[in-house]
């Protein structure tokens, strides 16, 4: 397990739920590549409503019947490891938003036996 405490960098990738990479969800590909790269962790969060550069509102409200809801993939690790991962995102993310924020890790503990 990767050790992580103190100053870190948070990478957030905002994409659409319907975005794909070789016929599988793009958010899944990003999470799996972050894992393969040895990053401390990654999570994908499905949004209930949002819009991006296209200015088209995507919502989960029943009457809208919208698909392609927003998804945020969040990765936190050291600045060095996160920046080393960015070239993979250049390959994967063709539409969306990628942001970096400084953060502080207060606690990073896995389950015993995992």
C-alpha beads as a LAMMPS data file, in Angstrom:
LAMMPS data file: protein, C-alpha beads

114 atoms
113 bonds

1 atom types
1 bond types

-500.0 500.0 xlo xhi
-500.0 500.0 ylo yhi
-500.0 500.0 zlo zhi

Masses

1 110.0

Atoms # bond

1 1 1 0.000 0.000 0.000
2 1 1 1.205 3.482 -0.865
3 1 1 1.977 5.741 2.069
4 1 1 0.585 9.252 1.840
5 1 1 0.443 12.133 4.286
6 1 1 0.910 15.874 4.280
7 1 1 1.034 17.916 1.098
8 1 1 -0.495 16.266 -1.947
9 1 1 -2.102 17.039 -5.291
10 1 1 -5.729 16.333 -6.180
11 1 1 -6.415 15.555 -9.833
12 1 1 -10.039 15.808 -10.924
13 1 1 -11.213 14.740 -14.369
14 1 1 -14.713 15.859 -15.377
15 1 1 -16.147 13.797 -18.220
16 1 1 -19.467 12.415 -19.421
17 1 1 -20.861 9.082 -18.299
18 1 1 -21.176 7.982 -21.938
19 1 1 -17.530 8.763 -22.811
20 1 1 -15.705 5.588 -23.766
21 1 1 -12.238 4.223 -24.384
22 1 1 -12.175 1.171 -26.653
23 1 1 -15.849 0.416 -25.965
24 1 1 -15.632 0.592 -22.173
25 1 1 -16.435 3.506 -19.854
26 1 1 -13.719 6.156 -19.857
27 1 1 -14.062 6.711 -16.103
28 1 1 -13.285 3.019 -15.559
29 1 1 -10.225 3.185 -17.802
30 1 1 -8.907 6.201 -15.873
31 1 1 -9.417 4.480 -12.507
32 1 1 -7.750 1.265 -13.710
33 1 1 -4.792 3.141 -15.201
34 1 1 -4.355 5.111 -11.976
35 1 1 -4.276 1.797 -10.115
36 1 1 -1.753 0.320 -12.561
37 1 1 0.387 3.458 -12.180
38 1 1 0.569 2.842 -8.431
39 1 1 -1.300 5.988 -7.443
40 1 1 -2.625 6.163 -3.885
41 1 1 -6.282 6.011 -4.915
42 1 1 -8.935 7.012 -7.423
43 1 1 -12.708 7.259 -7.252
44 1 1 -15.367 7.971 -9.862
45 1 1 -18.424 9.991 -8.821
46 1 1 -21.599 10.199 -10.881
47 1 1 -23.245 13.606 -10.912
48 1 1 -26.970 14.224 -10.923
49 1 1 -26.861 17.381 -13.019
50 1 1 -24.338 19.567 -14.777
51 1 1 -23.046 21.192 -17.930
52 1 1 -19.675 21.791 -19.473
53 1 1 -18.055 23.419 -22.486
54 1 1 -20.971 22.417 -24.741
55 1 1 -23.388 24.349 -22.440
56 1 1 -25.872 21.484 -22.692
57 1 1 -27.515 20.621 -19.346
58 1 1 -27.340 16.941 -18.393
59 1 1 -29.672 15.856 -15.594
60 1 1 -30.960 12.722 -13.933
61 1 1 -34.461 14.133 -13.436
62 1 1 -37.007 11.662 -14.766
63 1 1 -38.830 14.048 -17.103
64 1 1 -35.612 15.095 -18.819
65 1 1 -34.608 11.566 -19.835
66 1 1 -31.054 12.841 -20.179
67 1 1 -28.185 10.465 -20.551
68 1 1 -24.485 11.182 -20.404
69 1 1 -24.571 12.443 -16.816
70 1 1 -21.447 14.145 -15.492
71 1 1 -18.744 11.997 -13.908
72 1 1 -15.824 13.234 -11.823
73 1 1 -12.791 10.991 -11.378
74 1 1 -10.711 12.123 -8.401
75 1 1 -7.136 11.027 -7.720
76 1 1 -5.010 12.151 -4.766
77 1 1 -1.298 11.449 -4.476
78 1 1 2.039 13.243 -4.321
79 1 1 2.586 15.980 -6.871
80 1 1 5.332 13.961 -8.555
81 1 1 3.144 10.866 -9.046
82 1 1 0.088 12.814 -10.208
83 1 1 2.076 14.864 -12.729
84 1 1 3.697 11.673 -14.053
85 1 1 0.171 10.342 -14.724
86 1 1 -0.959 13.373 -16.776
87 1 1 0.392 12.101 -20.147
88 1 1 -1.996 9.141 -19.885
89 1 1 -4.896 11.570 -19.522
90 1 1 -3.744 13.407 -22.644
91 1 1 -4.215 10.132 -24.488
92 1 1 -7.606 9.334 -22.920
93 1 1 -9.537 12.576 -22.405
94 1 1 -10.642 14.247 -25.637
95 1 1 -13.600 16.168 -24.171
96 1 1 -13.912 17.320 -20.589
97 1 1 -12.019 19.223 -17.943
98 1 1 -8.901 18.252 -16.000
99 1 1 -7.963 20.216 -12.884
100 1 1 -5.188 20.072 -10.297
101 1 1 -5.513 21.370 -6.735
102 1 1 -3.062 21.378 -3.866
103 1 1 -4.440 19.576 -0.837
104 1 1 -3.336 18.147 2.482
105 1 1 -3.794 14.486 3.379
106 1 1 -4.839 14.248 7.005
107 1 1 -5.530 10.506 7.127
108 1 1 -4.958 7.742 4.580
109 1 1 -5.531 4.273 6.013
110 1 1 -6.710 1.093 4.296
111 1 1 -8.619 -1.818 5.718
112 1 1 -6.663 -4.400 7.650
113 1 1 -5.924 -7.461 5.509
114 1 1 -6.790 -5.704 2.225

Bonds

1 1 1 2
2 1 2 3
3 1 3 4
4 1 4 5
5 1 5 6
6 1 6 7
7 1 7 8
8 1 8 9
9 1 9 10
10 1 10 11
11 1 11 12
12 1 12 13
13 1 13 14
14 1 14 15
15 1 15 16
16 1 16 17
17 1 17 18
18 1 18 19
19 1 19 20
20 1 20 21
21 1 21 22
22 1 22 23
23 1 23 24
24 1 24 25
25 1 25 26
26 1 26 27
27 1 27 28
28 1 28 29
29 1 29 30
30 1 30 31
31 1 31 32
32 1 32 33
33 1 33 34
34 1 34 35
35 1 35 36
36 1 36 37
37 1 37 38
38 1 38 39
39 1 39 40
40 1 40 41
41 1 41 42
42 1 42 43
43 1 43 44
44 1 44 45
45 1 45 46
46 1 46 47
47 1 47 48
48 1 48 49
49 1 49 50
50 1 50 51
51 1 51 52
52 1 52 53
53 1 53 54
54 1 54 55
55 1 55 56
56 1 56 57
57 1 57 58
58 1 58 59
59 1 59 60
60 1 60 61
61 1 61 62
62 1 62 63
63 1 63 64
64 1 64 65
65 1 65 66
66 1 66 67
67 1 67 68
68 1 68 69
69 1 69 70
70 1 70 71
71 1 71 72
72 1 72 73
73 1 73 74
74 1 74 75
75 1 75 76
76 1 76 77
77 1 77 78
78 1 78 79
79 1 79 80
80 1 80 81
81 1 81 82
82 1 82 83
83 1 83 84
84 1 84 85
85 1 85 86
86 1 86 87
87 1 87 88
88 1 88 89
89 1 89 90
90 1 90 91
91 1 91 92
92 1 92 93
93 1 93 94
94 1 94 95
95 1 95 96
96 1 96 97
97 1 97 98
98 1 98 99
99 1 99 100
100 1 100 101
101 1 101 102
102 1 102 103
103 1 103 104
104 1 104 105
105 1 105 106
106 1 106 107
107 1 107 108
108 1 108 109
109 1 109 110
110 1 110 111
111 1 111 112
112 1 112 113
113 1 113 114
